[in-house]
Amino acid sequence: MTELLLVAPDGVVTSETLVEHEPTLTPATPLKSRVAYAAAHVIPKPFAENVPGAPADLDWDATLAFRHHVWSQGLGVADAMDTAQRNMGLDAAATRELITRSAREAASVAGALVVGANTDHVDDEVISLDAVIDAYLQQLEFTEDAGAGVVLMASRHMARSAQSPADYERVYSAVLERATTPVVLHWLGEAFDPVLKGYFARPGDDVSAAADTLIRIIEAHPDKVSGVKMSLLDADAEIAVRARLPHTAAMFTGDDFNYVDLIKGDGVQERGHYSDALLGAFAAIAPVASRAIRALDDGDADAYERILRPTEALSRQVFAAPTFYYKTGVAFLSWLNGHQESFTMVGGLHSARSLPHLSEIVRLANGSGALERPELAAARWHGLLALNGIVEPTHAFAPVQPASPLVEPVETSPKETSPSPRETSLAESDSAAAGFDKLDQREQGDQREQGDQREQEQHA
């Protein structure tokens, strides 16, 4: 197949050439110049009752296999974060099981793993600050006992109850004092969750006032904070905070609009001059992100730009307003790339984006190397268009199994690895064209049979 069909907001269908890109390979060495985590999504059972309001029923094999895919590229996994639909379909019981299972899988391959600790298991919308502390500590203890690193997520309960910067300092100090290992603090902006508007500050304060609070918290606990994940989609604000961080704390960009320049930095290879990464976007482009950072490892900034810059337009489309529906784009690309059997999400969230929005994701993914198996992606996308009546269902694709890594995952330490939970040997999928030919042959056979029947009726 060389043609990729696209649909515009007015329903007009156009086409462009399907681009073949560098194959997805397992790198031989760990990343060196930057620390990079991909915030991974969850994959539901396609036949389960994953409707709005229902408990999440996950396909654990596929969900964990996706994490092995990320590890195989040399990236770390950030789990049970917003990308995994925290506060948008992933219930407390499923969150705990996800943390436990992911920690076990990470240990089996020495994969880097951090997971989110929040207060979201508490059903009441408004609770006291003491109750916020207790809720944070419950999840902190559970996460540490599971053996995972901790990202202390921004809490809706905290945002509703705090009246001043002193409230944030009190709560975070109480939680950090109980942490047994250094944690990453997460500053999530209102684009991702409107409830978090004004986090770390008084209502009405600007970003610089919130940054002051954050810096005071870190400076008061330098041995308990390893870094900050900043997700404000404001590159200038991130650079300003990055320059103020103590040398003990790294800046992890969570800016899915501007990560190329933030990761690259200003040319000085010291903390405070560049950002490491903890991005939902990297779950969608893990092989590309890995190749780009390896170019930085080799001191080749031009290659880094050439590889990663085209993905930023794709990420901006995935994270377009309303930004909190970006998870739909991450799951969609996972499906196109063969990492899950169906384009479905917990809570029915796969319906949160329109076909023209998804079409633009397809177009940008095609141009940026984010389609790991272009023929499969095109076949699945064309099938979705046909299902929705956008194109005639004259073509179809042969059923294929979700993708495992094309080569065995690399160990990140000398310890022996365990097999990935879904190491289904992936026979290279039949070309989509072959699938089309099979369907055309069936249709032609059906037409001949119908013609023979009509001729017999006419002579009867």
PyMOL commands that set and color helices and strands:
alter all, ss='L'
color gray80, all
select helices_A, chain A and resi 60-72+82-84+92-109+129-146+156-161+165-176+194-196+207-220+235-244+259-264+281-284+286-297+301-318+323-336+346-352+355-368+374-387+432-459
alter helices_A, ss='H'
color red, helices_A
select strands_A, chain A and resi 3-7+13-17+36-39+76-79+113-117+149-152+183-188+225-231+250-253+276-279
alter strands_A, ss='S'
color yellow, strands_A
deselect
rebuild
show_as cartoon
